[in-house]
Amino acid sequence: MQRLTTRPNASGSVGALTPVLPATAQRRGQRQSVARDVDRDVPTLLLKVGHYPIHHGSVGAVRSLGSLGIDVYAVTEDRFTPTALSRHLKRALVWPTTGAEDAGELLAGVMRLGERIGKRAVLVPTDDEAALLVAEHADVLERRFILRDVAPGLPRELASKSGLAELCASHGVAAPRCLTPYSVEELRTMAAEIGFPVVLKNDQAWLRLTKPAVASTTLVSDMAELEHLAARWPSMPSVVVQEYLNRDYAEDWIVHIYVGNEPESRVVFTGIKLRSWPPHAGVTAVARSVWNGDLANRAVEFCSAVGFRGIADLDWRLDARDGVFRLLDFNPRIGAQFQMFETEDGVDVVRALHLDLTGRARPTLPQVEGRRFVIEHLAAPAALAYRQMSGAHRSAGANGTAFRPRTKRAWSSVDDPLPALAVAVRLGVPATRRLTTMIVRPHVHADPLSPPPDVNSPVPQRAASDQ
């Protein structure tokens, strides 16, 4: 049988669907292993800002590059985080940060890390704050690091919810309606104008760590709930009010992309989110790689229109009422679930970045189709919660009854067992106790203003769906 995929055309866009034959011995023989192409003399530094020791995206990046023989260094909170314990890591560079540091302090710290590494390294941000720091201080950082060039202010604009909304409007990209209030009175007016329920999100990347309006994306059902939440703010925070696209007629899709200067260096992947934790929230628990040429084309065209280059993680929601994909979030860095995606010749977005910045970029094959990605400590409680929620919306294929693809797990690896063990130890009894509470009382949500626990903890962190 033939299957359909898309190829970049001469203009650099993804192009129309064309048939691609299944892999054969002849085709496999024509492939070049990515392991033979990488430059092992160029190390990599994974840079983070803030405290989130349990992060499967960082572990995935270490495994992706380290398994090829590339020296990978990573900023960690301590020497016993899952990332620090990966056997594929060259060295953990312990540097706890909070995000409250000024840019000069962080910049000086990153430069000191470059000195410790001893040679110019490819710099890979793993969060929005790190991505903004790198883009806005590239002129200094490039003395010790190899960077993907991007307009200094663009990542901040893309990471901002209001900034992204403006860019979408300017370039004709569908997005949920998004308004920015500057007073509680404007907040009331805008929420009523959009219509309840509405979604509240922190607007600016840096302020979400130091002065959050909400602990995470929060669904507000009515004016009384909005008043209760706003009454607890000491002053008006940086927040946006966004239209809520109900899960009953919407489906969540993911795009991971790397964009270089030349079309052959680009890779783009698409997939569908099957389950989230908490239910219908922004943290992916189970997902699957599913190629969608239309969505890939939209992502490529948007990146081209705004001039973005580098790695990005885009969240889209397919609105079944009109069949339109709406762009919800644009994260200008690697996404935690990036390891779900790779091409048939073994290139993911992190490898694509390293290949490109070391002059080894080459055309790649289509994505591996149907790979199921499971974040173990989130998938189990998510499955229990979905079953207990009466009338809960179930994403197509969540049970895998009609389709049983290959599965990749975020933590578990026979080749690299310590990160999974570290997660189990760090979560431990407190998480078990809180999980039990959630299962017994699934209607109880986290306080939207309480300090958020670790982003990957299997406990309720988000008050509602993270669009």
ChimeraX attribute file (.defattr): number of C-alpha atoms within 10 A of each C-alpha:
attribute: neighborCount
match mode: 1-to-1
recipient: residues
	/A:1	6
	/A:2	9
	/A:3	10
	/A:4	15
	/A:5	19
	/A:6	20
	/A:7	17
	/A:8	17
	/A:9	11
	/A:10	9
	/A:11	8
	/A:12	15
	/A:13	18
	/A:14	23
	/A:15	17
	/A:16	15
	/A:17	14
	/A:18	12
	/A:19	12
	/A:20	14
	/A:21	12
	/A:22	10
	/A:23	10
	/A:24	9
	/A:25	7
	/A:26	8
	/A:27	10
	/A:28	12
	/A:29	10
	/A:30	9
	/A:31	12
	/A:32	13
	/A:33	13
	/A:34	17
	/A:35	17
	/A:36	9
	/A:37	14
	/A:38	22
	/A:39	17
	/A:40	17
	/A:41	13
	/A:42	17
	/A:43	24
	/A:44	27
	/A:45	26
	/A:46	22
	/A:47	22
	/A:48	25
	/A:49	26
	/A:50	19
	/A:51	16
	/A:52	18
	/A:53	21
	/A:54	21
	/A:55	22
	/A:56	24
	/A:57	20
	/A:58	30
	/A:59	26
	/A:60	22
	/A:61	28
	/A:62	27
	/A:63	23
	/A:64	21
	/A:65	23
	/A:66	21
	/A:67	16
	/A:68	17
	/A:69	17
	/A:70	23
	/A:71	21
	/A:72	25
	/A:73	25
	/A:74	27
	/A:75	24
	/A:76	27
	/A:77	22
	/A:78	15
	/A:79	15
	/A:80	18
	/A:81	21
	/A:82	25
	/A:83	34
	/A:84	28
	/A:85	20
	/A:86	24
	/A:87	17
	/A:88	24
	/A:89	21
	/A:90	18
	/A:91	20
	/A:92	22
	/A:93	20
	/A:94	15
	/A:95	17
	/A:96	16
	/A:97	16
	/A:98	12
	/A:99	20
	/A:100	14
	/A:101	13
	/A:102	8
	/A:103	14
	/A:104	11
	/A:105	9
	/A:106	17
	/A:107	18
	/A:108	13
	/A:109	13
	/A:110	22
	/A:111	17
	/A:112	13
	/A:113	20
	/A:114	19
	/A:115	12
	/A:116	10
	/A:117	19
	/A:118	11
	/A:119	14
	/A:120	20
	/A:121	25
	/A:122	21
	/A:123	26
	/A:124	28
	/A:125	22
	/A:126	24
	/A:127	22
	/A:128	24
	/A:129	25
	/A:130	23
	/A:131	24
	/A:132	25
	/A:133	21
	/A:134	26
	/A:135	22
	/A:136	19
	/A:137	14
	/A:138	20
	/A:139	11
	/A:140	13
	/A:141	21
	/A:142	18
	/A:143	12
	/A:144	20
	/A:145	21
	/A:146	21
	/A:147	22
	/A:148	22
	/A:149	16
	/A:150	17
	/A:151	14
	/A:152	16
	/A:153	11
	/A:154	20
	/A:155	28
	/A:156	24
	/A:157	20
	/A:158	25
	/A:159	23
	/A:160	24
	/A:161	25
	/A:162	23
	/A:163	18
	/A:164	23
	/A:165	23
	/A:166	17
	/A:167	16
	/A:168	20
	/A:169	13
	/A:170	11
	/A:171	12
	/A:172	10
	/A:173	17
	/A:174	15
	/A:175	21
	/A:176	17
	/A:177	15
	/A:178	24
	/A:179	21
	/A:180	16
	/A:181	18
	/A:182	13
	/A:183	14
	/A:184	17
	/A:185	9
	/A:186	13
	/A:187	22
	/A:188	16
	/A:189	13
	/A:190	19
	/A:191	25
	/A:192	14
	/A:193	11
	/A:194	16
	/A:195	15
	/A:196	16
	/A:197	19
	/A:198	23
	/A:199	22
	/A:200	27
	/A:201	26
	/A:202	25
	/A:203	22
	/A:204	24
	/A:205	23
	/A:206	21
	/A:207	17
	/A:208	20
	/A:209	20
	/A:210	12
	/A:211	16
	/A:212	22
	/A:213	27
	/A:214	25
	/A:215	22
	/A:216	27
	/A:217	21
	/A:218	25
	/A:219	26
	/A:220	22
	/A:221	14
	/A:222	14
	/A:223	16
	/A:224	10
	/A:225	11
	/A:226	20
	/A:227	14
	/A:228	10
	/A:229	16
	/A:230	20
	/A:231	10
	/A:232	10
	/A:233	15
	/A:234	7
	/A:235	12
	/A:236	13
	/A:237	21
	/A:238	21
	/A:239	24
	/A:240	24
	/A:241	26
	/A:242	27
	/A:243	22
	/A:244	21
	/A:245	20
	/A:246	14
	/A:247	19
	/A:248	12
	/A:249	13
	/A:250	18
	/A:251	20
	/A:252	23
	/A:253	25
	/A:254	27
	/A:255	26
	/A:256	28
	/A:257	31
	/A:258	26
	/A:259	25
	/A:260	22
	/A:261	13
	/A:262	11
	/A:263	18
	/A:264	15
	/A:265	20
	/A:266	25
	/A:267	27
	/A:268	26
	/A:269	29
	/A:270	24
	/A:271	24
	/A:272	25
	/A:273	27
	/A:274	24
	/A:275	28
	/A:276	23
	/A:277	30
	/A:278	29
	/A:279	26
	/A:280	26
	/A:281	22
	/A:282	20
	/A:283	22
	/A:284	25
	/A:285	29
	/A:286	25
	/A:287	27
	/A:288	26
	/A:289	24
	/A:290	20
	/A:291	22
	/A:292	18
	/A:293	20
	/A:294	15
	/A:295	23
	/A:296	24
	/A:297	18
	/A:298	17
	/A:299	26
	/A:300	22
	/A:301	17
	/A:302	17
	/A:303	17
	/A:304	14
	/A:305	12
	/A:306	15
	/A:307	12
	/A:308	22
	/A:309	21
	/A:310	24
	/A:311	26
	/A:312	23
	/A:313	22
	/A:314	20
	/A:315	21
	/A:316	23
	/A:317	26
	/A:318	19
	/A:319	18
	/A:320	13
	/A:321	8
	/A:322	8
	/A:323	10
	/A:324	15
	/A:325	23
	/A:326	21
	/A:327	23
	/A:328	23
	/A:329	21
	/A:330	20
	/A:331	22
	/A:332	29
	/A:333	27
	/A:334	27
	/A:335	22
	/A:336	22
	/A:337	25
	/A:338	25
	/A:339	24
	/A:340	25
	/A:341	29
	/A:342	26
	/A:343	17
	/A:344	16
	/A:345	17
	/A:346	18
	/A:347	23
	/A:348	25
	/A:349	30
	/A:350	24
	/A:351	21
	/A:352	27
	/A:353	26
	/A:354	27
	/A:355	19
	/A:356	22
	/A:357	20
	/A:358	16
	/A:359	12
	/A:360	15
	/A:361	21
	/A:362	17
	/A:363	10
	/A:364	21
	/A:365	16
	/A:366	19
	/A:367	23
	/A:368	19
	/A:369	19
	/A:370	19
	/A:371	20
	/A:372	23
	/A:373	26
	/A:374	24
	/A:375	22
	/A:376	17
	/A:377	21
	/A:378	21
	/A:379	21
	/A:380	15
	/A:381	22
	/A:382	24
	/A:383	18
	/A:384	14
	/A:385	21
	/A:386	20
	/A:387	12
	/A:388	14
	/A:389	13
	/A:390	8
	/A:391	8
	/A:392	14
	/A:393	14
	/A:394	17
	/A:395	17
	/A:396	14
	/A:397	16
	/A:398	16
	/A:399	13
	/A:400	11
	/A:401	8
	/A:402	9
	/A:403	10
	/A:404	12
	/A:405	14
	/A:406	12
	/A:407	15
	/A:408	17
	/A:409	17
	/A:410	24
	/A:411	24
	/A:412	16
	/A:413	13
	/A:414	7
	/A:415	11
	/A:416	16
	/A:417	15
	/A:418	21
	/A:419	25
	/A:420	22
	/A:421	14
	/A:422	20
	/A:423	22
	/A:424	14
	/A:425	10
	/A:426	17
	/A:427	16
	/A:428	11
	/A:429	11
	/A:430	11
	/A:431	16
	/A:432	13
	/A:433	11
	/A:434	15
	/A:435	18
	/A:436	14
	/A:437	14
	/A:438	21
	/A:439	17
	/A:440	12
	/A:441	12
	/A:442	18
	/A:443	10
	/A:444	12
	/A:445	15
	/A:446	20
	/A:447	17
	/A:448	21
	/A:449	18
	/A:450	12
	/A:451	14
	/A:452	17
	/A:453	14
	/A:454	15
	/A:455	16
	/A:456	22
	/A:457	21
	/A:458	24
	/A:459	27
	/A:460	22
	/A:461	25
	/A:462	27
	/A:463	21
	/A:464	24
	/A:465	22
	/A:466	24
	/A:467	25
